[in-house]
């Protein structure tokens, strides 16, 4: 069953207490391939691997239904620096 882009966005915001979330459906709307950018204070002090595991665990059921899932995770401070560059 395909995942709706808006539903995935809402889940990420809710479960990760995210300040900013971007969800890009790279499957031309069929809901099988997504790229996401997530900014959350929950990522502070965590390695990239720990952040990705946190994301994967928080939407485990949805990821099981997706063919491809790519993520970029930032703390608010890292995101601010990224936006300035």
ChimeraX commands (.cxc) that place a marker at each C-alpha (Angstrom):
marker #1 position 0.00,0.00,0.00 radius 0.5
marker #1 position 1.50,3.38,-0.98 radius 0.5
marker #1 position 2.32,6.00,1.63 radius 0.5
marker #1 position 1.00,9.53,1.12 radius 0.5
marker #1 position 3.62,12.27,1.18 radius 0.5
marker #1 position 1.55,14.38,3.59 radius 0.5
marker #1 position 1.00,11.44,5.95 radius 0.5
marker #1 position 4.73,10.70,6.05 radius 0.5
marker #1 position 5.44,14.38,6.71 radius 0.5
marker #1 position 2.96,14.48,9.61 radius 0.5
marker #1 position 4.39,11.32,11.16 radius 0.5
marker #1 position 7.96,12.62,11.03 radius 0.5
marker #1 position 6.98,15.94,12.61 radius 0.5
marker #1 position 5.01,14.23,15.37 radius 0.5
marker #1 position 7.30,11.34,16.25 radius 0.5
marker #1 position 10.60,13.23,15.99 radius 0.5
marker #1 position 9.40,16.57,17.40 radius 0.5
marker #1 position 10.84,18.03,14.21 radius 0.5
marker #1 position 11.29,21.75,13.68 radius 0.5
marker #1 position 11.46,21.28,9.91 radius 0.5
marker #1 position 10.62,18.40,7.58 radius 0.5
marker #1 position 10.83,18.20,3.80 radius 0.5
marker #1 position 9.43,15.13,2.05 radius 0.5
marker #1 position 10.11,14.59,-1.64 radius 0.5
marker #1 position 8.27,11.79,-3.43 radius 0.5
marker #1 position 10.84,10.54,-5.95 radius 0.5
marker #1 position 8.46,7.91,-7.33 radius 0.5
marker #1 position 6.32,10.31,-9.38 radius 0.5
marker #1 position 3.48,10.19,-6.88 radius 0.5
marker #1 position 3.12,6.45,-6.37 radius 0.5
marker #1 position 4.36,6.63,-2.75 radius 0.5
marker #1 position 7.13,4.06,-3.02 radius 0.5
marker #1 position 10.30,6.21,-2.93 radius 0.5
marker #1 position 11.05,9.21,-0.73 radius 0.5
marker #1 position 13.86,11.58,0.15 radius 0.5
marker #1 position 13.47,13.44,3.43 radius 0.5
marker #1 position 15.22,16.21,5.31 radius 0.5
marker #1 position 14.53,16.31,9.04 radius 0.5
marker #1 position 15.61,18.96,11.55 radius 0.5
marker #1 position 15.12,18.05,15.20 radius 0.5
marker #1 position 16.65,18.76,18.59 radius 0.5
marker #1 position 16.39,15.00,19.23 radius 0.5
marker #1 position 19.44,14.60,16.95 radius 0.5
marker #1 position 21.72,16.68,19.18 radius 0.5
marker #1 position 24.68,14.66,20.47 radius 0.5
marker #1 position 23.89,11.70,18.20 radius 0.5
marker #1 position 25.99,10.29,15.38 radius 0.5
marker #1 position 24.60,10.05,11.87 radius 0.5
marker #1 position 23.97,6.33,12.36 radius 0.5
marker #1 position 22.11,6.94,15.64 radius 0.5
marker #1 position 19.97,9.60,13.98 radius 0.5
marker #1 position 19.06,7.33,11.08 radius 0.5
marker #1 position 18.16,4.52,13.46 radius 0.5
marker #1 position 15.97,6.90,15.44 radius 0.5
marker #1 position 14.13,7.91,12.25 radius 0.5
marker #1 position 13.83,4.32,11.03 radius 0.5
marker #1 position 12.52,3.09,14.39 radius 0.5
marker #1 position 9.98,5.91,14.64 radius 0.5
marker #1 position 8.35,5.08,11.27 radius 0.5
marker #1 position 9.17,1.38,11.08 radius 0.5
marker #1 position 5.75,0.31,9.77 radius 0.5
marker #1 position 5.73,2.94,7.04 radius 0.5
marker #1 position 9.30,2.18,5.91 radius 0.5
marker #1 position 8.34,-1.48,5.51 radius 0.5
marker #1 position 5.88,-0.36,2.81 radius 0.5
marker #1 position 8.34,1.88,0.95 radius 0.5
marker #1 position 10.74,0.71,-1.75 radius 0.5
marker #1 position 13.39,3.41,-1.22 radius 0.5
marker #1 position 13.93,5.86,1.65 radius 0.5
marker #1 position 16.77,8.38,1.79 radius 0.5
marker #1 position 17.23,10.72,4.74 radius 0.5
marker #1 position 19.29,13.71,5.76 radius 0.5
marker #1 position 19.15,14.62,9.43 radius 0.5
marker #1 position 20.24,17.88,11.06 radius 0.5
marker #1 position 20.14,19.57,14.43 radius 0.5
marker #1 position 18.63,23.08,14.33 radius 0.5
marker #1 position 22.14,24.56,14.59 radius 0.5
marker #1 position 23.44,22.43,11.70 radius 0.5
marker #1 position 20.40,23.33,9.60 radius 0.5
marker #1 position 20.93,27.06,10.22 radius 0.5
marker #1 position 24.54,26.75,9.05 radius 0.5
marker #1 position 23.41,24.72,6.02 radius 0.5
marker #1 position 20.95,27.44,5.04 radius 0.5
marker #1 position 23.61,30.15,5.28 radius 0.5
marker #1 position 25.98,28.31,2.94 radius 0.5
marker link #1:1,2 radius 0.2
marker link #1:2,3 radius 0.2
marker link #1:3,4 radius 0.2
marker link #1:4,5 radius 0.2
marker link #1:5,6 radius 0.2
marker link #1:6,7 radius 0.2
marker link #1:7,8 radius 0.2
marker link #1:8,9 radius 0.2
marker link #1:9,10 radius 0.2
marker link #1:10,11 radius 0.2
marker link #1:11,12 radius 0.2
marker link #1:12,13 radius 0.2
marker link #1:13,14 radius 0.2
marker link #1:14,15 radius 0.2
marker link #1:15,16 radius 0.2
marker link #1:16,17 radius 0.2
marker link #1:17,18 radius 0.2
marker link #1:18,19 radius 0.2
marker link #1:19,20 radius 0.2
marker link #1:20,21 radius 0.2
marker link #1:21,22 radius 0.2
marker link #1:22,23 radius 0.2
marker link #1:23,24 radius 0.2
marker link #1:24,25 radius 0.2
marker link #1:25,26 radius 0.2
marker link #1:26,27 radius 0.2
marker link #1:27,28 radius 0.2
marker link #1:28,29 radius 0.2
marker link #1:29,30 radius 0.2
marker link #1:30,31 radius 0.2
marker link #1:31,32 radius 0.2
marker link #1:32,33 radius 0.2
marker link #1:33,34 radius 0.2
marker link #1:34,35 radius 0.2
marker link #1:35,36 radius 0.2
marker link #1:36,37 radius 0.2
marker link #1:37,38 radius 0.2
marker link #1:38,39 radius 0.2
marker link #1:39,40 radius 0.2
marker link #1:40,41 radius 0.2
marker link #1:41,42 radius 0.2
marker link #1:42,43 radius 0.2
marker link #1:43,44 radius 0.2
marker link #1:44,45 radius 0.2
marker link #1:45,46 radius 0.2
marker link #1:46,47 radius 0.2
marker link #1:47,48 radius 0.2
marker link #1:48,49 radius 0.2
marker link #1:49,50 radius 0.2
marker link #1:50,51 radius 0.2
marker link #1:51,52 radius 0.2
marker link #1:52,53 radius 0.2
marker link #1:53,54 radius 0.2
marker link #1:54,55 radius 0.2
marker link #1:55,56 radius 0.2
marker link #1:56,57 radius 0.2
marker link #1:57,58 radius 0.2
marker link #1:58,59 radius 0.2
marker link #1:59,60 radius 0.2
marker link #1:60,61 radius 0.2
marker link #1:61,62 radius 0.2
marker link #1:62,63 radius 0.2
marker link #1:63,64 radius 0.2
marker link #1:64,65 radius 0.2
marker link #1:65,66 radius 0.2
marker link #1:66,67 radius 0.2
marker link #1:67,68 radius 0.2
marker link #1:68,69 radius 0.2
marker link #1:69,70 radius 0.2
marker link #1:70,71 radius 0.2
marker link #1:71,72 radius 0.2
marker link #1:72,73 radius 0.2
marker link #1:73,74 radius 0.2
marker link #1:74,75 radius 0.2
marker link #1:75,76 radius 0.2
marker link #1:76,77 radius 0.2
marker link #1:77,78 radius 0.2
marker link #1:78,79 radius 0.2
marker link #1:79,80 radius 0.2
marker link #1:80,81 radius 0.2
marker link #1:81,82 radius 0.2
marker link #1:82,83 radius 0.2
marker link #1:83,84 radius 0.2
marker link #1:84,85 radius 0.2
view
